[in-house]
Amino acid sequence: MSASVLIVDDDDLIRKALADRVRHWGHVADEARDGDEALAIASRKEFDLAFLDLAMPGRSGSEVLRAWTESGY
């Protein structure tokens, strides 16, 4: 069974490398460049797991997690 994974990182190289690895393991990976994009994606789709960069411009990973849990994503 494959998992649906959201990868959020402002560093393109890190985000893409992690997404490639997740896909290599047979899972579905969606990517977001920042916290706002992550919340927009999460409002349309359910995820089993999310990797959140804690130090991003704009919304940090912890702010995304807080907004995500408060809104019931």
Residue frames as qw, qx, qy, qz and C-alpha x, y, z in Angstrom:
[[0.000, 0.889, 0.458, 0.000, 0.00, 0.00, 0.00],
 [0.444, 0.328, -0.023, 0.833, 1.41, 3.37, -0.94],
 [0.238, -0.670, -0.416, 0.566, 1.29, 6.45, 1.25],
 [0.261, 0.832, 0.239, 0.427, 0.52, 9.98, 0.19],
 [0.598, -0.414, -0.157, 0.668, 3.33, 12.31, 1.31],
 [0.173, 0.961, 0.117, 0.183, 3.53, 16.11, 1.28],
 [0.704, -0.138, -0.050, 0.695, 7.05, 17.54, 1.14],
 [0.024, 0.979, 0.166, 0.119, 7.41, 21.22, 2.02],
 [0.639, -0.419, 0.115, 0.635, 10.79, 22.93, 1.61],
 [0.249, 0.924, -0.016, -0.290, 11.90, 26.21, 0.07],
 [0.183, -0.587, 0.699, 0.366, 15.17, 24.60, -1.07],
 [0.771, 0.389, -0.228, -0.450, 14.44, 23.05, -4.48],
 [0.422, 0.429, -0.798, 0.036, 17.31, 20.57, -4.28],
 [0.169, -0.122, 0.849, -0.485, 16.28, 19.18, -0.89],
 [0.651, 0.236, 0.312, -0.651, 12.57, 19.07, -1.77],
 [0.738, 0.435, -0.363, -0.367, 13.12, 17.30, -5.08],
 [0.278, 0.373, -0.872, 0.151, 15.66, 14.82, -3.65],
 [0.324, -0.009, 0.776, -0.541, 13.27, 13.83, -0.87],
 [0.717, 0.346, 0.117, -0.593, 10.34, 13.58, -3.31],
 [0.586, 0.457, -0.631, -0.221, 12.40, 11.38, -5.63],
 [0.066, 0.235, -0.920, 0.307, 13.31, 9.07, -2.73],
 [0.514, 0.142, 0.562, -0.632, 9.67, 8.85, -1.56],
 [0.746, 0.429, -0.153, -0.486, 8.56, 7.98, -5.11],
 [0.382, 0.437, -0.814, -0.024, 11.38, 5.44, -5.41],
 [0.151, -0.082, 0.885, -0.433, 9.95, 3.70, -2.35],
 [0.082, -0.337, -0.883, -0.317, 6.60, 3.43, -4.15],
 [0.040, -0.641, -0.579, 0.502, 4.70, 6.27, -2.52],
 [0.245, 0.785, 0.375, 0.429, 2.99, 9.35, -3.92],
 [0.429, -0.381, -0.184, 0.798, 4.80, 12.64, -3.26],
 [0.161, 0.897, 0.305, 0.276, 3.37, 16.13, -3.61],
 [0.555, -0.042, -0.148, 0.818, 5.68, 19.12, -3.29],
 [0.063, -0.954, -0.277, -0.093, 5.22, 22.64, -1.94],
 [0.524, 0.455, -0.187, 0.695, 7.76, 25.47, -1.98],
 [0.019, -0.300, 0.390, -0.871, 6.37, 27.33, 1.02],
 [0.115, 0.186, 0.815, -0.537, 3.84, 27.19, 3.81],
 [0.485, 0.372, 0.130, -0.781, 1.03, 28.89, 1.93],
 [0.543, 0.301, -0.640, -0.452, 1.35, 26.50, -1.00],
 [0.168, 0.045, -0.963, 0.207, 1.40, 23.57, 1.43],
 [0.288, 0.278, 0.626, -0.669, -1.83, 24.69, 3.08],
 [0.554, 0.387, -0.194, -0.711, -3.49, 25.19, -0.30],
 [0.463, 0.220, -0.828, -0.227, -2.53, 21.67, -1.39],
 [0.070, -0.053, -0.911, 0.404, -3.57, 20.18, 1.96],
 [0.434, 0.252, 0.335, -0.797, -6.99, 21.81, 1.69],
 [0.679, 0.349, -0.317, -0.563, -7.64, 19.74, -1.46],
 [0.775, 0.205, -0.598, -0.028, -6.03, 16.42, -0.60],
 [0.773, -0.597, 0.167, -0.134, -5.41, 14.17, 2.40],
 [0.439, 0.608, -0.633, 0.191, -1.88, 13.10, 3.31],
 [0.895, -0.299, -0.321, 0.081, -0.55, 10.24, 5.36],
 [0.690, -0.390, -0.041, 0.608, 2.71, 12.04, 6.12],
 [0.271, 0.940, 0.027, 0.204, 4.23, 15.50, 5.74],
 [0.687, -0.134, -0.085, 0.709, 7.85, 16.60, 5.81],
 [0.009, 0.970, 0.207, 0.129, 7.94, 20.26, 6.85],
 [0.523, 0.322, -0.222, 0.758, 10.98, 22.52, 6.67],
 [0.388, -0.702, -0.469, 0.368, 11.01, 24.41, 9.96],
 [0.235, -0.610, 0.068, 0.753, 12.96, 27.41, 8.65],
 [0.380, 0.473, 0.585, 0.538, 11.22, 28.82, 5.58],
 [0.018, -0.002, -0.006, -1.000, 10.51, 32.41, 4.60],
 [0.543, -0.278, -0.342, -0.715, 6.88, 33.32, 5.25],
 [0.835, -0.383, 0.092, -0.384, 5.19, 30.56, 7.22],
 [0.054, -0.499, 0.858, -0.106, 7.58, 28.22, 8.99],
 [0.460, -0.037, -0.869, -0.176, 6.93, 24.50, 9.14],
 [0.120, -0.254, -0.789, 0.546, 5.67, 24.82, 12.71],
 [0.318, 0.294, 0.139, -0.891, 3.21, 27.54, 11.62],
 [0.512, 0.115, -0.635, -0.567, 2.00, 25.30, 8.82],
 [0.344, -0.132, -0.918, 0.149, 1.48, 22.44, 11.25],
 [0.073, 0.286, 0.563, -0.772, -0.42, 24.70, 13.66],
 [0.444, 0.272, -0.144, -0.841, -2.69, 26.02, 10.87],
 [0.457, 0.082, -0.818, -0.339, -3.11, 22.50, 9.51],
 [0.246, -0.217, -0.894, 0.304, -4.25, 21.04, 12.83],
 [0.156, 0.311, 0.401, -0.847, -6.44, 24.02, 13.76],
 [0.493, 0.285, -0.244, -0.785, -8.34, 23.87, 10.47],
 [0.799, 0.031, 0.518, -0.303, -8.76, 20.10, 10.53],
 [0.553, 0.558, -0.543, -0.298, -6.79, 19.23, 7.41]]
